[in-house]
């Protein structure tokens, strides 16, 4: 059976109804685009959402974090379910779940309902997104795979760019009086169209032999200890400020530590029994993976925090409309995307040094967030510098995965993506709480930008220190 490398014919005939690789790629990447879009599109709608639903600051943080929590915790499980049940089947199931949850978000009558629906939306994304990379790896070869991965990177960067601007446009348009609800409802017609197109253009799944029981393959004990560990950590961090740090919050943090310890013990037991733990000790022994895991936490944590808190400032003290605040992020996220798309053009020795250098640039930018928080061209140039510096984050994953064996690549990439998503959750919970506390005590969001900027600078500079080991990488990649 032949398999060409032209983009229009990269899918094997046995797995495609019409052999249309370009259409298949468009379908899966549009699904990926929606999932990435919904991480950021909600940011500029937060102040409008707060007024309409009378949501608290903690409620807004949960609206943003709820999606990322379920997405992060279930990401590796979604990838493994795709390998067991079939990537096309899981993509379609995840897309259907995501679309229905988006409809529920758009119709939510209260903050509590919206938060629950965001958790469900994130679970749908966790089923959908791992299948995209798997289908690219399975159905594209040679130069066509390289082009497909290039489009994939463009979609990731584009989702960030478009998310901020599109959120402002949709809220400002106020279509049919829907206000903020449009940022969720826009997914419904797109998702429905993709669901209709999927069975026609995506290759059929071939049965995969199963060597382990389903429970061992999915590591359900790991999921059942990791999920409460994350929730018990994040919820008190988000709710504690507004509730005066009650006793249950501190008890929750202690319980989170206990569940985290249980998760480590469970993973060791699963590995010893010959199962597939979510975090494999063998994967962690790959050169540079541990420092990459540490470094990849700091960048996304500050990035998500910056987008969340700056939106509140732009629509707070600066009195910007949702459209104006969305467009204000365009220089920042465009710089982020440009670096993410073009870093491979750099010589190899510069690529290794780009991560600590980029984090240092972002740290310097965060230091001036407060002094320049009055807006204007200088402020937008500053945010572009922050986006430029943090655009190096894909280099971390690429450098780490160079040293991972092909058999462990899926688990290693899943671990890095999970840590990246969890870092965003913790960043929003901690920096968001700091920002809201400072805004309340100082009486202005500009005052809050000062303290938050310093905290973000310190965090990302720690990431720069951790990334120094990546810059010294000279070991050959695994074949």
C-alpha positions in Angstrom: 0.0 0.0 0.0 1.5 3.3 -1.1 1.4 6.6 0.9 2.4 9.8 -0.8 3.9 12.8 0.9 1.9 15.5 -1.0 -0.4 17.3 1.5 -3.4 16.5 -0.6 -2.7 12.8 -0.5 -1.1 12.0 2.7 -3.8 9.8 4.2 -3.7 6.1 3.2 -6.4 5.0 0.9 -7.4 2.2 3.2 -8.2 4.7 5.9 -10.0 7.4 4.0 -13.3 7.5 2.2 -12.1 9.9 -0.4 -8.4 10.1 0.2 -8.7 13.9 0.8 -5.9 14.6 3.2 -6.2 18.3 3.0 -9.9 18.3 4.0 -9.1 15.8 6.9 -6.4 18.1 8.1 -8.7 21.1 8.0 -11.4 19.3 10.0 -9.1 18.2 12.8 -7.2 21.5 13.0 -10.4 23.5 13.2 -11.4 21.3 16.2 -8.0 22.0 17.8 -8.5 25.7 17.0 -11.8 25.9 18.9 -10.3 24.1 21.9 -7.4 26.5 22.1 -9.6 29.5 21.4 -11.8 28.8 24.4 -8.8 29.0 26.8 -8.5 32.7 25.9 -11.6 34.0 24.3 -13.4 34.2 27.7 -10.9 36.6 29.2 -12.2 39.8 27.6 -15.8 38.8 28.4 -15.1 38.6 32.1 -16.2 42.1 33.2 -19.4 41.9 31.1 -20.0 38.4 32.6 -19.5 39.8 36.1 -22.1 42.5 35.6 -24.7 40.2 33.9 -24.4 37.3 36.3 -23.3 39.3 39.3 -20.3 37.0 39.5 -17.6 37.4 42.2 -14.0 37.6 41.4 -13.6 34.0 42.6 -16.4 33.0 40.3 -14.7 34.6 37.3 -11.5 32.8 38.2 -13.4 29.5 38.3 -14.9 30.2 34.9 -11.5 30.5 33.4 -9.8 27.8 35.5 -12.6 25.2 35.4 -12.0 24.6 31.7 -8.2 24.2 32.1 -8.5 22.0 35.2 -10.6 19.3 33.6 -8.6 19.6 30.3 -5.3 19.1 32.1 -6.3 16.3 34.4 -8.0 14.2 31.6 -5.6 15.0 28.7 -3.4 11.9 29.1 -6.5 9.7 29.6 -8.1 11.2 26.4 -4.9 10.3 24.5 -5.0 6.7 25.7 -8.7 6.3 25.0 -8.0 7.3 21.4 -5.4 4.6 21.1 -7.9 2.0 22.5 -11.2 3.1 20.9 -9.8 4.8 17.8 -8.6 8.3 17.2 -11.4 9.3 14.8 -14.1 7.9 17.2 -12.7 9.8 20.2 -12.2 13.0 18.1 -15.9 12.9 17.1 -17.0 12.1 20.6 -14.8 14.9 22.1 -16.1 17.3 19.5 -19.7 16.5 20.2 -19.2 16.9 24.0 -17.3 20.1 23.5 -20.0 21.5 21.2 -22.9 20.6 23.5 -21.0 22.0 26.5 -20.4 25.2 24.6 -24.2 25.5 24.0 -24.8 24.9 27.7 -22.2 27.6 28.6 -23.9 30.1 26.3 -27.3 29.4 27.9 -26.1 29.3 31.5 -28.4 31.2 33.8 -25.9 31.6 36.7 -22.2 31.6 37.6 -22.4 28.2 39.2 -24.0 26.6 36.1 -21.4 28.3 33.9 -18.6 26.9 36.0 -20.0 23.4 35.8 -20.4 23.7 32.0 -16.9 25.0 31.7 -15.6 21.8 33.4 -17.6 19.7 30.9 -16.3 21.8 28.0 -12.7 21.1 29.2 -13.4 17.4 29.4 -14.6 17.4 25.8 -11.4 19.3 24.8 -9.3 16.6 26.6 -10.9 13.9 24.4 -10.6 15.9 21.2 -7.2 17.5 21.2 -4.9 14.5 21.7 -6.4 12.8 18.7 -5.3 15.7 16.4 -1.5 15.1 17.0 -2.1 11.3 16.9 -3.9 11.5 13.5 -1.2 13.7 12.1 1.5 11.3 13.2 -0.5 8.3 11.9 -1.7 9.6 8.5 1.1 11.9 7.3 4.6 11.1 6.4 7.8 12.8 5.3 7.6 16.4 4.1 3.8 16.3 4.3 4.0 15.6 8.1 6.3 18.5 8.5 3.9 20.8 6.7 1.0 19.4 8.8 2.9 20.0 12.0 3.6 23.5 10.8 -0.1 24.2 10.3 -0.7 22.6 13.8 1.8 25.1 15.3 0.1 28.0 13.4 -3.3 26.9 14.8 -1.9 26.8 18.4 -0.5 30.3 18.0 -3.5 31.6 16.1 -5.9 30.4 18.7 -4.1 32.6 21.2 -4.1 35.6 19.0 -7.6 35.3 17.7 -9.0 34.3 21.2 -8.3 37.7 22.7 -9.4 39.8 19.7 -12.4 37.7 18.8 -13.7 37.8 22.3 -13.7 41.6 22.2 -15.4 41.6 18.8 -18.1 39.2 19.8 -18.9 40.9 23.1 -19.0 44.3 21.4 -21.2 43.1 18.6 -23.8 41.9 21.2 -25.5 39.8 18.5 -29.3 39.4 19.3 -28.6 40.9 22.7 -26.5 37.8 23.7 -23.6 39.9 25.1 -20.9 37.6 26.5 -22.8 34.5 25.6 -21.6 34.7 22.0 -18.1 33.7 22.9 -19.5 30.2 23.7 -22.3 30.0 21.2 -20.0 30.7 18.3 -18.6 27.2 18.8 -22.0 25.5 18.1 -22.4 26.0 14.3 -18.7 25.4 13.8 -18.8 22.2 15.9 -22.0 21.0 14.1 -20.4 21.5 10.7 -17.2 19.6 11.7 -19.3 16.7 13.2 -21.1 16.3 9.8 -17.8 16.5 7.9 -15.7 14.2 10.1 -17.2 10.8 9.0 -16.8 11.8 5.4 -13.2 12.9 5.4 -11.4 11.4 8.4 -9.7 8.0 7.9 -11.5 5.0 9.6 -9.9 3.6 12.7 -8.2 0.3 12.5 -8.6 -2.0 15.6 -5.6 -1.8 17.8 -4.4 -4.9 19.7 -4.7 -4.6 23.5 -2.0 -6.0 25.6 -3.2 -4.8 29.0 -6.7 -4.7 30.7 -8.5 -1.4 30.1 -8.1 -0.3 33.7 -4.3 -0.8 33.5 -4.1 1.1 30.2 -6.0 4.1 31.5 -4.5 4.2 35.0 -7.9 5.0 36.6 -6.4 5.0 40.2 -4.0 7.8 39.0 -6.8 9.9 37.6 -8.9 9.4 40.7 -6.0 10.7 43.0 -4.7 13.4 40.7 -8.1 15.1 40.1 -8.9 15.7 43.8 -5.3 16.8 44.4 -5.7 19.5 41.8 -9.2 20.6 42.8 -8.4 20.7 46.6 -5.4 22.9 45.8 -7.0 25.3 43.3 -10.5 25.9 44.9 -9.2 27.3 48.2 -6.7 29.5 46.4 -9.5 31.0 44.3 -12.2 31.2 47.0 -10.0 31.9 50.1 -9.7 35.7 49.6 -13.3 36.5 49.3 -14.3 34.2 52.1 -11.7 35.4 54.5 -9.5 32.3 54.3 -11.8 30.0 56.3 -10.7 26.8 58.1 -12.0 24.5 55.4 -9.7 26.2 52.9 -6.6 25.3 54.9 -7.9 21.8 55.5 -8.4 21.6 51.7 -4.8 22.5 51.0 -3.7 19.9 53.5 -5.9 17.3 51.9 -4.5 18.3 48.5 -1.0 17.5 49.7 -2.2 14.1 51.0 -3.8 13.3 47.6 -0.6 14.4 45.9 1.4 12.0 48.0 -1.1 9.3 47.3 -0.8 10.0 43.6 3.0 9.4 43.7 2.5 6.2 45.6 -0.2 5.0 43.2 1.9 5.7 40.2 4.8 3.8 41.6 2.5 0.8 42.3 1.0 0.9 38.9 4.5 1.0 37.3 5.7 -1.9 39.5 2.7 -4.0 38.5 3.5 -3.5 34.8 0.7 -1.0 34.1 0.9 2.4 32.3 1.0 5.1 35.0 0.1 8.7 34.0 3.6 9.7 35.0 6.0 6.9 34.1 9.3 6.8 36.1 11.0 5.6 32.9 9.8 8.7 31.1 11.1 10.9 33.8 14.6 9.4 33.5 14.9 10.8 30.0 17.7 13.4 29.8 16.4 17.0 30.3 12.8 16.0 30.8 12.7 16.9 34.5 14.3 20.4 34.1 11.9 20.9 31.1 9.0 20.0 33.3 10.0 22.5 35.8 10.7 25.3 33.3 7.5 24.7 31.4 5.5 25.4 34.6 6.8 29.0 35.1 6.1 30.4 31.6 2.5 29.4 31.2 1.7 30.2 34.8 2.7 33.9 34.2 1.2 34.0 30.7 -2.3 33.0 31.8 -2.1 35.2 34.9 -1.0 38.2 32.8 -3.9 37.8 30.3 -6.5 37.4 33.1 -5.3 40.3 35.3 -4.6 42.7 32.5 -8.0 42.2 31.1 -9.5 43.3 34.4 -7.2 46.3 34.5 -8.0 47.4 30.9 -11.7 47.3 31.5 -11.3 48.6 35.1 -9.2 51.7 35.6 -8.6 52.3 31.9 -12.4 52.0 31.1 -11.8 50.2 27.8 -14.7 48.4 26.1 -14.5 44.6 25.5 -13.5 45.3 21.9 -10.8 47.8 22.8 -9.3 45.5 25.5 -9.4 42.6 23.1 -7.6 44.5 20.4 -5.1 45.8 23.0 -3.7 42.3 23.3 -3.0 41.9 19.6 0.6 43.1 19.7 1.3 40.8 22.7 -0.2 37.6 21.3 1.0 38.3 17.8 4.6 38.5 19.0 4.0 35.3 21.0 2.7 33.6 17.8 5.5 34.9 15.6 8.2 33.5 17.8 6.4 30.2 18.1 6.1 29.8 14.4 9.7 30.9 13.4 12.0 29.8 16.2 13.1 26.7 14.1 14.8 29.1 11.6 17.4 29.9 14.3 20.7 28.0 14.4 20.6 25.1 16.8 23.0 26.8 19.3 20.7 29.8 19.5 17.6 27.7 19.9 19.1 26.2 23.1 19.8 29.7 24.5 16.5 31.2 23.4 14.5 29.8 26.4 16.4 31.4 29.3 16.9 34.6 27.2 13.2 34.8 26.3 12.1 34.2 29.9 14.5 37.0 31.0 12.9 39.4 28.4 9.5 38.6 29.7 10.6 39.1 33.3 12.0 42.5 32.5 8.7 43.3 30.8 6.6 42.3 33.8 8.7 44.7 36.0 7.3 47.6 34.0 3.7 46.5 33.8 2.8 48.7 36.8 4.7 51.9 35.8 3.3 51.8 32.3 -0.2 50.6 33.2 -1.8 53.8 32.0 -2.0 52.4 28.5 -0.8 53.9 25.2 1.9 52.8 22.7 4.5 52.3 25.4 2.3 49.9 27.2 1.4 48.0 24.1 5.1 47.8 23.2 5.8 46.4 26.6 3.1 43.7 26.3 4.6 42.8 22.9 8.0 42.3 24.6 6.3 40.0 27.1 4.7 38.0 24.3 8.0 37.9 22.4 9.8 36.5 25.4 7.3 33.8 26.2 7.0 32.7 22.6 9.9 30.4 23.2 7.8 27.9 25.2 7.5 25.4 22.3 11.3 25.1 22.3 11.1 23.6 25.8 8.9 20.7 24.6 11.0 20.2 21.5 14.3 20.1 23.3 13.0 17.7 26.0 11.3 15.3 23.5 14.5 15.0 21.4 15.9 12.7 24.1 12.7 10.6 24.7 12.4 7.2 23.0 9.7 6.9 20.3 7.7 4.5 22.5 7.5 7.0 25.3 7.0 10.1 23.2 3.2 10.2 23.6 3.4 9.9 27.4 6.2 12.5 27.7 4.4 15.0 25.5 1.2 14.4 27.4 3.0 15.0 30.7 4.5 18.3 29.4 1.1 19.5 28.1 -0.6 18.5 31.4 1.9 20.4 33.4 1.5 23.4 31.1 -2.3 23.4 31.6 -2.0 22.9 35.4 0.5 25.8 35.6 -2.1 28.1 34.0 -4.7 27.0 36.5 -2.4 27.7 39.5 -1.2 30.9 37.9 -4.7 32.2 37.6 -5.6 31.1 41.1 -2.6 32.7 42.8 -1.9 35.8 40.7 -5.6 36.4 40.2 -6.1 36.4 44.0 -3.1 38.7 44.5 -4.4 41.1 41.9 -8.0 41.2 43.3 -6.6 41.7 46.9 -4.3 44.5 45.8 -7.1 46.2 43.8 -9.4 46.0 46.8 -6.8 47.4 49.2 -5.4 50.0 46.9 -8.6 51.1 45.4 -7.4 50.7 41.8 -6.5 48.1 39.3 -3.4 50.1 38.3 -2.1 49.7 41.9 -2.8 45.9 41.6 -0.7 45.8 38.3 2.4 47.0 40.2 2.4 44.1 42.8 1.2 41.5 40.3 3.9 42.5 37.8 6.6 42.1 40.3 5.3 38.6 41.3 5.1 37.5 37.7 8.6 38.8 37.1 10.0 36.8 39.9 8.2 33.7 38.8 9.3 33.8 35.2 12.9 34.5 36.2 12.9 31.3 38.2 11.9 29.6 35.0 14.8 31.3 33.2 17.2 29.8 35.8 15.7 26.3 35.4 16.0 26.6 31.6 19.8 27.1 31.8 20.2 23.4 31.7 18.3 23.2 28.5 20.7 25.8 27.0 23.6 23.5 27.8 22.1 20.6 25.9 24.5 19.1 23.4 23.6 15.5 23.6 22.4 13.8 20.3 18.7 13.2 19.9 17.3 9.7 20.0 16.7 8.2 16.6 
